[in-house]
């Protein structure tokens, strides 16, 4: 093999290596740009969702404050604020689903569920209002910490008290239903139904 052929082969090999290196560099650059664009898109979606959730929580607190005058109503009486609160709860849930943070979901989903269980907290609406106020304030604190990039706070004592109140209310309702069932069975045992005539 003469020197000219060897030089040509070396040049061809160099060109192939150069083209390969360029292709790899281009591919890595494209992949990095795509990942950066995805992260930016997720960040923007998360920011908008967080802003929406915070706005709805503040609206919910305003609703609760404005409804305090009707806090003497009894348990079974439905108040206008309850329908509006249900819409806020739905909007908050939808906003939370778009926040790209598992930690936020794990921290806030149980609190939102707890907030919606306000009817277990007492016989009157002021119990309900106090419960929704405490749980929504807790959620606002968590989302505010998330926006700042701070560590998510533990549940406030008022939210923990709200959870205990709901648990006690649910247990009282379970016992009430059990008592009603037993009373019904006793009545049935004392007054058995007459069999239908078959003739």
C-alpha positions as CSV (number, residue, x, y, z in Angstrom):
1,X,0.0,0.0,0.0
2,X,1.5,3.3,-1.0
3,X,1.6,6.4,1.0
4,X,-1.2,8.1,-0.9
5,X,-3.7,5.3,-0.2
6,X,-2.7,5.2,3.5
7,X,-3.2,9.0,3.7
8,X,-6.6,8.7,2.0
9,X,-7.7,6.0,4.4
10,X,-6.6,7.9,7.4
11,X,-8.4,11.0,6.1
12,X,-11.6,8.9,5.6
13,X,-11.4,7.4,9.1
14,X,-11.0,10.9,10.5
15,X,-13.9,12.2,8.6
16,X,-16.1,9.3,9.8
17,X,-15.0,9.8,13.4
18,X,-15.6,13.5,13.1
19,X,-19.1,13.0,11.7
20,X,-19.9,10.4,14.4
21,X,-18.7,12.8,17.2
22,X,-20.8,15.6,15.6
23,X,-23.9,13.4,15.5
24,X,-23.5,12.3,19.1
25,X,-23.0,15.9,20.2
26,X,-26.1,17.0,18.3
27,X,-28.2,14.1,19.8
28,X,-27.0,14.9,23.3
29,X,-27.7,18.6,22.8
30,X,-31.2,17.8,21.5
31,X,-32.0,15.5,24.3
32,X,-30.8,18.1,26.9
33,X,-33.0,20.7,25.2
34,X,-36.0,18.4,25.2
35,X,-35.6,17.6,28.9
36,X,-35.1,21.3,29.7
37,X,-38.2,22.2,27.8
38,X,-40.3,19.5,29.5
39,X,-39.1,20.6,32.9
40,X,-39.9,24.2,32.1
41,X,-43.4,23.2,30.9
42,X,-44.0,21.1,34.1
43,X,-42.8,24.1,36.2
44,X,-45.2,26.4,34.4
45,X,-48.1,24.0,34.7
46,X,-47.3,23.5,38.4
47,X,-47.0,27.2,39.0
48,X,-50.4,27.9,37.4
49,X,-52.0,25.0,39.3
50,X,-50.6,26.2,42.6
51,X,-51.8,29.7,42.0
52,X,-55.3,28.4,41.2
53,X,-55.4,26.2,44.3
54,X,-54.3,29.0,46.5
55,X,-56.8,31.4,45.0
56,X,-59.6,28.9,45.5
57,X,-58.5,28.2,49.1
58,X,-58.6,32.0,49.8
59,X,-62.0,32.2,48.2
60,X,-63.1,29.3,50.4
61,X,-61.9,31.1,53.5
62,X,-63.7,34.3,52.4
63,X,-66.9,32.3,51.9
64,X,-66.5,30.8,55.4
65,X,-66.0,34.2,57.0
66,X,-69.0,35.6,55.2
67,X,-71.2,32.6,56.3
68,X,-70.4,33.0,60.0
69,X,-73.7,34.8,60.6
70,X,-75.6,31.6,59.7
71,X,-73.6,29.4,62.1
72,X,-76.6,28.7,64.4
73,X,-78.3,26.4,61.9
74,X,-78.8,22.8,62.8
75,X,-76.9,19.8,61.4
76,X,-79.7,18.7,59.0
77,X,-80.3,22.2,57.6
78,X,-78.4,22.8,54.3
79,X,-76.9,26.2,54.0
80,X,-76.2,28.1,50.7
81,X,-72.4,28.1,51.5
82,X,-72.2,24.3,51.4
83,X,-73.0,24.2,47.7
84,X,-70.4,26.9,46.9
85,X,-67.9,25.1,49.1
86,X,-68.4,21.9,47.2
87,X,-67.5,23.7,44.0
88,X,-64.4,25.1,45.6
89,X,-63.4,21.7,46.9
90,X,-63.7,20.3,43.3
91,X,-61.7,23.1,41.8
92,X,-59.0,22.7,44.5
93,X,-58.8,19.0,43.8
94,X,-58.4,19.5,40.1
95,X,-55.7,22.1,40.6
96,X,-53.8,19.8,43.0
97,X,-53.8,17.0,40.5
98,X,-51.7,19.3,38.1
99,X,-49.0,20.1,40.6
100,X,-45.9,18.0,39.7
101,X,-44.9,17.2,43.2
102,X,-45.6,13.8,44.9
103,X,-44.7,15.3,48.3
104,X,-47.5,18.0,47.8
105,X,-50.0,15.3,46.8
106,X,-49.1,13.1,49.8
107,X,-49.4,16.0,52.2
108,X,-52.5,17.7,50.9
109,X,-54.8,14.9,49.5
110,X,-55.6,13.7,53.1
111,X,-56.2,17.2,54.3
112,X,-58.6,18.0,51.4
113,X,-60.5,14.8,52.1
114,X,-60.7,15.8,55.7
115,X,-61.9,19.3,54.8
116,X,-64.9,17.7,52.9
117,X,-65.9,15.7,56.0
118,X,-67.0,18.7,57.9
119,X,-70.5,17.3,58.7
120,X,-68.9,14.9,61.2
121,X,-67.6,17.7,63.4
122,X,-70.6,18.7,65.4
123,X,-74.4,19.4,65.5
124,X,-74.2,22.9,64.3
125,X,-72.8,24.9,61.3
126,X,-70.3,26.8,63.4
127,X,-68.5,23.5,63.9
128,X,-68.5,23.0,60.1
129,X,-67.2,26.5,59.4
130,X,-64.4,26.2,62.0
131,X,-63.4,22.8,60.5
132,X,-63.2,24.1,56.9
133,X,-61.4,27.2,58.1
134,X,-58.7,25.1,59.9
135,X,-58.2,22.6,57.1
136,X,-58.1,25.3,54.4
137,X,-55.6,27.3,56.4
138,X,-53.3,24.3,56.7
139,X,-53.5,23.7,52.9
140,X,-52.6,27.4,52.3
141,X,-49.5,27.0,54.5
142,X,-48.4,23.9,52.6
143,X,-48.8,25.5,49.1
144,X,-47.1,28.7,50.3
145,X,-44.1,26.7,51.5
146,X,-44.1,24.8,48.1
147,X,-44.1,28.1,46.2
148,X,-41.1,29.3,48.3
149,X,-39.2,26.1,47.8
150,X,-39.3,25.5,51.6
151,X,-39.8,22.3,53.4
152,X,-43.5,21.4,53.6
153,X,-44.8,22.0,57.1
154,X,-46.4,19.3,59.3
155,X,-50.2,19.6,59.9
156,X,-51.1,22.5,62.2
157,X,-52.6,21.6,65.6
158,X,-55.9,23.0,64.5
159,X,-55.9,20.6,61.5
160,X,-54.9,17.7,63.8
161,X,-57.8,18.7,66.1
162,X,-60.1,18.7,63.1
163,X,-59.0,15.2,62.2
164,X,-59.7,14.0,65.7
165,X,-63.1,15.6,65.7
166,X,-64.0,13.9,62.4
167,X,-62.9,10.5,63.7
168,X,-65.0,11.0,66.8
169,X,-68.0,12.0,64.7
170,X,-67.7,9.1,62.4
171,X,-67.4,6.7,65.3
172,X,-70.5,8.2,67.0
173,X,-72.4,7.8,63.7
174,X,-71.3,4.2,63.4
175,X,-72.5,3.5,67.0
176,X,-75.8,5.3,66.3
177,X,-76.4,3.1,63.2
178,X,-75.5,0.0,65.2
179,X,-77.9,1.0,67.9
180,X,-80.7,1.6,65.4
181,X,-80.0,-1.8,63.8
182,X,-80.2,-3.6,67.1
183,X,-83.4,-1.8,68.1
184,X,-84.9,-2.7,64.7
185,X,-84.0,-6.4,65.2
186,X,-85.5,-6.3,68.7
187,X,-88.8,-5.0,67.3
188,X,-88.8,-7.6,64.6
189,X,-88.2,-10.3,67.2
190,X,-91.1,-9.1,69.3
191,X,-93.5,-8.7,66.4
192,X,-92.7,-11.4,63.8
193,X,-94.4,-10.9,60.5
194,X,-97.3,-13.2,59.8
195,X,-96.7,-15.6,56.9
196,X,-98.6,-14.9,53.8
197,X,-101.6,-17.2,53.1
198,X,-100.8,-19.5,50.3
199,X,-104.4,-20.5,49.7
